[in-house]
Amino acid sequence: MTNIKFCKELSVYRTVDVLVLGGGPAGIGAAIAAARGGAKTLVVEQYGCVGGAATMGLVGPFMTSFDSNNEQMVIRGVFKDVVDRMVSLGGAIDPKDIPGEDPKSGFYKIGHAHVGPFDHECFKQVTTSMILESGAELLLHTQFIDVLEEDGHITGVVVANKSGMQVLRAKIFIDATGDADVAARAGVPYVLGNITDGNIQPATLFFRLYNVDTERVKAHIAQHKEEILPFYGPYSWLIRDMQEEWGDVPRAEVCLFEGVVPGQFRLNVTRILDVDGTNAEDLTRAELEGMRQAYKVYAFLKKYAVGFENAQFMGTAAAIGIRETRHIEGLQKLTAPDVTACLVPDDTIAVMATCMDTHNKSDPGGTFYPLTNGPYFGVPYGCLLPKSVDNLLVAGRAISADSVAASATRMIPCCMVLGQAAGAAATLAITDQVLPMAVPTEKLRAVLKEQGAFLGE
């Protein structure tokens, strides 16, 4: 590779209190919390809308926001505000009304009761409105490029858009890119994927079908109810018996969720292996392979799956779904034993009860770890604080966690509540004129409770 030195004088476009890089679920939570706390907040997003995986990625439903006993909603705050508004508009179904083993919960029982079906266009509309109502500002179609950093302190970031390359300055920066792009450019140490076996969880291109006969699907799956296990779920018996026709799609089930509209399903089936989501060539390969697999799965379902005979293709996601890339090295780290033990430390800033699940290239199913030792687990504040950079917070799936633990914190509700914690912490740091690491955890927890968060008491 030939290197070329590129130097250019850039103008400072904006200076704010809190700059949120990434407008996905974590960025949405961060922006709303920071702006509601009084901080001058700007959100930078590479696409033409906010939502990330929940809009561009067509990922859905909201995985469970309830405890492992299916008794109470534990992911609340900004996330609950979003859900309540969407329900009032008819764009979502309240998670409390969705049982396990239902078409809207993918016919699974463990870990899937009280998921939240939603329409991604309604999500886009509601979250955009809530960001702007909070007082935060949006800058869309803008790509993060690089960091300006001095002695472990970020002084600005370089972005690029149709207006050219510019600099944005802030007191506190929140990395909600999902891939820890800002942290990595700033020199924060990280692990890519699972350091123990080299696996990175596979990518998936979601797609949607309509005109599915839900009643016939339910009747057929009821006949095979005892065969359904996590990762070997609906129609796994067809794949097993017709493996030659299923062919080179490395997935052992048809993971499908009925949406708000009866007969419309989102399918989480395609699986693209060995994708480094921080590499543009890998992402390109994933998009192309995901589209090929999506149409192959669609043809298979129409030919063999009861209830799909008259199904019509509605479209693929606009962006490949990435489960895992970088895990930052933080001041604290969430580990798989922490999640398994359902630990809720005193410095917890978010609780959740999503199960750990590791899709991997060595198994067309995967490994699923139900929570059995408590109703939920807590994420300590230090998981959002990267080593070596003092005015940066990281929210979303790139927080400091080992690969297995991170599989339980990467879901949309989890990312949003982690973003809310980062946004609230940023505002406190600015108000008290301290760095994020000096924000008292008890003070942060009190603010989060005021914002409707549940922290385990």
C-alpha positions, 0 to 999 in steps of 0.5 A: 500500500502506498502512503500519501501525506495529506494536510489540510486546514479545516474550519471549526463548524460547531462547538457544543457541550456534548457531541454524540457520534452515532445516532443509533439506539445508544446515540438516541439515549445519550442525546436525549439524556444529555439535552434533557440535563441542560447540555448543548448537545449535537448528534452526528449520524452517517445515514439520513435518519437516526435509529441505526440497527432499528431503522437502517438495519430492520432489526426487530423486535425490541428484545425483552426489556423485562426481568428473567422472571417475566414479571417487571420491565427493568429497562425503562427511562428513555426506552420506555418513553420511546415505546409508550409514544410508539404504542400511542401512535399504533407503531408498536405493541407494548412488551407486556402484552407479548407472551413467549411462544407467540409469532411475535416472540419468534415462537421461543419461550426462554428469553423471548417473552415480552419482546416489543414488536415495532414498525421501524418507520414509527421508530424513526419518527418518534426518536427524531421528534424526541431528540429535537424536543429534548433540545439536542440538534442533529447533523445527518449524512455526516461521517466521523473521520478522525480525532484531534487529541492531546495527551489523552484529551480529545479537543475535536473530531474531524467529520466529512459530509457534502459540505466538505471536511470540518472540525467539531469541538465539545467538552465531552464526547460520546462514542455511540458508533457501535464499533468504538470508532472514536475510541479506536482513533483516539488510541483506546485499547480494545479487543476485536471479537473474541480473543480466546478463539478469534471468532467475531459473531457473524453478520446478518442482513434482515429482510421482511416478508408479507402475506404470510398465513400466520394461523397456518404457521402457528398450527404447523409449529405447534406440531413441532413445539417440542423441537424448538430450542434457541438457535434450533427453532422454527422450521429447523426440522425442514432445514435438517431434512432438506439440507442439500436444498438449504445448502450454503446458508450456515444457519439451522433455523428460521428465526422470524418475528411477526410485526405490528401488522398481522402477516408481516414478518422480519426474518433474522436468518442470513448468516455471513461468517468472518466479517470484520465490521471495521473493514470496508471490504468485509462489509461490502462482501457481507452486504452482497452475500446477505442479499444472496442468502435472503433471496435463497431463504425466501425461495426455500420458504415459499417452496417448503414452509407451511404458511409461506406459500403465498408470501411476498418479498418486502425488502432487505435492510438498507445496512448489514447487521453487525453483532460484534466488533471492538470491545474497548478496554475500560476502567471496569469490565463486564464478564460472562461470570458477572452476567451468569451470577446476575451481579448488580454492583453498587455502581450499576448504571443500567440493569437488563435481563437479556440472555447471552447468546453467541452465534459462531462459525463453528455451529449453525446454531449457537450457544444460549445462556439463560439467566437462572441465578437472578432476575437481572444483572447490572452494568457498572459505570466504569464499563463506559469509561475507556482507558487512556482518554479522559473526556470520552464515554462509550455507549452501546455494544462496544462498552468494556465487556468480554465477548460473551458478556457483550452478547447480552448487552448489544440489544436495542433496549440495552444500547439505549439505556447505556446511552442514557447513562452516558448522556446523563454522566456527560451532563453531570461532568459539565455541570460540576466541571469535572471529567467523566471518571470523577462523576460520583456514581451515586449522583449519576444513579440519582439523576438516572432514577429521576429520568425514569431508569430502574437500577435494581432496587 
